[in-house]
Amino acid sequence: MSYFQSFSSRGPWWVRLLAVMVSMILLVGLFFFAIFAIIAVALIGASGMLFLWWQRRKMRKGMHTDIVVTDYREIHPPRPPFDNTRR
């Protein structure tokens, strides 16, 4: 008496072939999904780092552009002609 049934005695040959093919398709699909997920995460991370670099670059360039150096003249309010406030 044998308590162990081998894989060959479970069903006809086409059921075993179908089971092996489905499991291989699932395994290959899992690998493709894993590769796709790794590439997607890498692209999202690279674009995020590029965005942060661009923002930091813009901030560094913008620090020196808000100071305006130019000539100026003082404008005093007009006084009445005979107002002698200085003594």
C-alpha positions in Angstrom: 0.0 0.0 0.0 1.2 3.4 -0.9 0.1 6.5 0.9 1.8 8.8 -1.6 0.3 9.5 -4.9 2.6 10.8 -7.6 1.8 13.8 -9.8 1.4 11.5 -12.8 -1.5 9.7 -11.3 -3.7 12.8 -10.5 -5.2 13.2 -13.9 -4.8 12.9 -17.6 -1.7 14.2 -19.4 -3.4 17.3 -20.8 -4.5 18.5 -17.3 -1.0 18.2 -16.0 0.3 20.1 -19.1 -2.3 22.8 -18.7 -1.4 23.2 -15.0 2.3 23.5 -15.8 1.6 26.0 -18.7 -0.7 28.2 -16.5 1.8 28.2 -13.7 4.6 29.2 -16.1 2.5 32.0 -17.5 1.7 33.3 -14.0 5.4 33.1 -13.1 6.5 35.0 -16.2 3.7 37.5 -15.7 4.9 38.0 -12.1 8.4 38.7 -13.3 7.3 41.2 -15.9 5.1 43.0 -13.4 8.0 43.1 -10.9 10.3 44.6 -13.6 7.6 47.1 -14.7 7.1 48.1 -11.0 10.9 48.6 -10.5 11.1 50.7 -13.7 8.1 52.8 -12.7 9.4 53.5 -9.2 12.8 54.4 -10.7 11.2 56.8 -13.2 9.1 58.5 -10.6 12.1 58.8 -8.3 14.3 60.3 -11.0 11.6 62.8 -12.0 11.1 63.8 -8.4 14.9 64.3 -8.0 15.0 66.3 -11.2 12.2 68.5 -10.0 13.9 69.2 -6.7 17.2 70.0 -8.4 15.4 72.4 -10.7 13.6 74.2 -7.8 16.9 74.5 -5.9 18.6 75.8 -9.0 15.9 78.4 -9.5 16.1 79.5 -5.9 19.9 79.9 -6.1 19.7 81.9 -9.3 16.8 84.0 -7.9 18.7 85.1 -4.8 20.8 87.5 -6.7 18.2 89.0 -9.0 16.0 90.8 -6.4 18.6 93.6 -5.6 18.2 96.5 -8.0 21.2 98.9 -8.2 20.4 102.2 -10.0 20.7 106.0 -9.8 18.1 107.9 -7.9 17.3 111.4 -6.9 15.5 112.8 -3.9 12.2 114.5 -4.5 11.1 117.0 -1.8 7.6 118.3 -1.3 7.2 121.8 -2.6 7.3 124.7 -0.1 5.5 128.0 -0.3 8.0 130.7 -1.6 8.0 132.9 1.5 7.8 130.2 4.1 10.9 130.8 6.3 10.8 127.9 8.7 14.6 127.9 9.1 16.1 130.6 11.4 
